[in-house]
């Protein structure tokens, strides 16, 4: 292994040295360009985008238009070409907004009705484009983690017909103990601690829809979910969005009628009423031989909804490649411009400013774009800077682009996504969420090493961050994608400083009106991170070799099939 690493790093080091030193020992064009990245410029963008004047950047609001205007103006001033081949800086993204104006939920148990209070006990939406959704007398079944994964010989349904039923299920992957050490998880099943897509709440609703279920109740637990119930309540009890879908005959648009989260406390009450214990069921659900547990209860849901059609927008700018034979290939940088908007029903501060999430990522991509405009000549491949809408609603802007690409996906060589950057100073390392998925990580390791830094994997892989931001929509269609984050090992700070800051943000600011610019922010570390990412993008845009998924990645086969289909 050591010999293999040396053989890879040797040519990489030669290339990277060329990025730094030009003819006569002078700094190269790339080095000069990245030295122009300034913490103050990043902060200025964040302050504008997260100001109250932008009203939380909600899709379909005046805040969206102000955001679109700001981004297009900045791209134009920097000298980027319009990213849309039609000569504009935008891609229209049709959305349908839906909001539940009335929600009722009741579980009929042997001891009588158990009322679910909205939004205290549960939150629910329906993605069916109907003004009224009703589920009556639906048998309740506990289906473990609700996973069907043939590659792991795993099926939580075991052939049970769940059509018309309400499914109670756990988030995350089944936590299968290592048979050699029960204190650890088995790395050969669902990647051990690292969450797979089977653990994401989006998958749970998708598989339930495929099986014809009427409703899904996901049991919220802060640890596995990665955030407190307040976050779900704040997002799901307001207007939500989806991409319009053609209705399936007799099945709405093919989705379960009710998609819901329920508090752990209320789930325990439901199970007790049926003579079951959640702790025992969780242990059973971690076994391959788990079988669904029908509960002697039925569910009733009633929802009244309003809908509106919204024409939202992705924003795009482009630096055209200098090589005529490669400029039709693109390296993409992404960041979502949207946040949660304004909630007029709140008392006090009503604006979800989203300074960290994700005005910071947008500011970072703007600065990266600006750096590339200073590199002369431009890299051989083109660079696309894509600011997507409705990430907070389920990665919708990225999903729409991936299904309606403006540049062929087989010629889209990589996506580098920025979603919440380092806000608290220099770090010794940078993180790569989902590290090991692509060889982009190897390139970043070499680049960081040259600057005296390291690259570390996500410290909490069980929370499934790789499946929770816009790069995932590129990965799903086969484009090698990475999600770099700020490190946790801060220079001159205590060993636990970074984790404490992250935990404090998650508990007190994530998806709350308090996500605003803070006096203690220090973006000098973010500027250093962006220098690495500019070098990475430049290298990918220059080298003949294309980035690739690593063997064993769940996305490798998709890229191979795409490239095979694209061959003449």
PyMOL commands that set and color helices and strands:
alter all, ss='L'
color gray80, all
select helices_A, chain A and resi 2-20+23-25+29-35+39-49+52-57+62-78+150-152+197-199+201-210+222-225+229-236+264-273+278-285+355-373+391-393+396-403+409-411+440-450+461-463+465-467+471-476+497-508+524-542+556-566
alter helices_A, ss='H'
color red, helices_A
select strands_A, chain A and resi 81-82+90-109+112-116+122-125+132-142+148-149+154-155+166-170+177-178+181-185+215-220+240-242+258-263+293-319+330-336+382-388+412-417+429-433+454-457+481-486
alter strands_A, ss='S'
color yellow, strands_A
deselect
rebuild
show_as cartoon
